[in-house]
Each structure stands twice: as structure tokens, then as C-alpha cells.
């Protein structure tokens, strides 16, 4: 079931690039990112309230809070740089380079989370890196 959510994530990430490229034309990318963030905030809290999940906030540990906040900071910085890259470059180049994050996530998961490096992960990461280099140069 996880792969269905992952495919939906990929679909909406692709749509994000297309919609963003059109939407940021002539706009300060930081303003565009702020607007996007408000929309996401409303949607995310709407889902939490609809599902009645808000009660689980009290169960979060200090560690949960620290790493969720760090994740949020990383996401925000990613979006700021992504919108600026989209404004300056072509979607067909920016989006695939952004997906270099997949290869970086594989490496970071090995280093920081102790996840095993399988041959499939290694080959996949190398192919992503190779494809990114082709698009850059």
C-alpha cells in the first residue's frame, strides 16, 4: 500500500512543478513560497480536524517535536530554493535535479539511520545521480 501513496506523492510533486512554474511568473519566489505554505497549512490542519487526529498532539515527545520542526525547516528551505530554481530554469531540468534528493536520502539513511545499502538501492542511486549529471551538463 505504501507505494500507492508514494506514486500519488510523485504525481502531485510533478503537478507542483507545473503549477508553480506558471504561478511564479513575475512574482517574488519567497512570497509565492509563503502563500503555498499557508495553503498547505490550511489543507493539513483541515485533514487533521476532519479525521479527529488533533488529540494525538499531546502524545508527541520532545524528540518528536525536535525532528518534526527540523523536518519543517528543511522543507521550507527546500521549497524556497525550488521555487527560485523554477523561476530561473526549465521545469524539465529543475524537477529531475530536485529528485537528486532521492539519492541523497539513500546515502543519508545509511549514514544516520543505519539502513542497509542493497545493490538495488546503490544502482538506483547511481542511475539517479547519472541522470542528474546528464541534465545539468
N, C-alpha and C positions, 0 to 999 in steps of 0.2 A: 504494500500500500504506500510506503514511503516514496516510491518512485513516481507515483501519480502526482503527489504534492510537489516533488522536485521538477517534474515536467511542467506543471502549472506555474511554478516559480520561474522557470526558464521562459515560458510563453509570456508571462507578464513582464519579465525583465526586458524581453525583446520589444514589447509594446511600449515600455517605459522609454526606451531609447528613441523610438519613432516619435512618440508624443512629445517628449522633451525637446528633441531637435526642432520641431515645428514651434513649440511653445516658447523657447528661449530666444527666438529671433528678435534681436534688438532690445533684449532685456538683460539687466544685471543678473548674472547667474546666481549670486548669493540671495537675491530677492526671490528668484524662481525656486531655489532650494528651500527657502523659508516657507514659501506658500505650499510647496509639495509636502513639507514636513507637517504643516497644520492639517492638510487633508489626510495624511496618514494617521496623525494623532486622533482625528475625529473618527475615522474608519476603525482603527484599532480599539479605541475605547467603546465605540458602538458595538463591536463584536463581543467585547468583554461583558458589557452590560446586558446585551441580548442573551448571552449564554449564562449569565449569572455567576461569572467567574471572579468577580471583584472580591469576594470573601477570601480567596486564596492569597491575597496580598499580605495578609498577616502571617502567613506561613513562610515567607521569604526570610532566609538567613542573611547575616551580614555579608557572607561570601557571595550569595546570590545577588544581592544589591550591588556589590562592588563590580562583579563581572558583567552584569546586565548594563550598568552605567558605562563601563568601559566599552562594551559592545555598541551601545548607543553613540558614544563619542566616535568610535571607529566608523560606524555607519554614516554619521553626519559628515565627517571629513571625506569619506568615500564619495558621498553624493555631491559635495561641493566641488571636488576635483573632477568628478564625472561630468557634471553639467558644464564646467569650464572647458573640458576636453571636447565635449559635444559641440559647444559653440565654436570652437576653433577648428575642429576636424570633421571628417565624414563619419557618419554612423557606422558604415561598413568597416571602418578601421578602428574607431574608438571602442565599440561594443566588444569585438573579439579581444582587443588588448585588455579591456577591463576584465574579461574572463580569464586572464592570466591569474586572477585571484584563485582559481580552482587549483592550479599547480602550486601556488604559494600556500594555499590551505593544506594541501597534501604534505608539503615539507614541514609546515608549522605544526601539523597534527602529530607528525613523527617526533619532532624535537620537543614540543611542550606537553603533548598528551600521551606520548609513548605508544602511539598507534603503530602497528606493524607496516612495513613497506613491502607490499606484494609486488610481484612482477607486473601485474596488470596496472596497479597504481603508478609504478615507475614509468612504464611505457606510455600510459595515458598522459602523465605529467610532461614527459619529454615531447610528445606529439603536440600538446598544447603550447609549450614553450617554443617549439619549432614553428608552429603556425603563427604564433605572435611575432616572432622574428621576421618571418616572411612578410607579414602585413606592415611591420614598421619599416623595413628596408626594402 
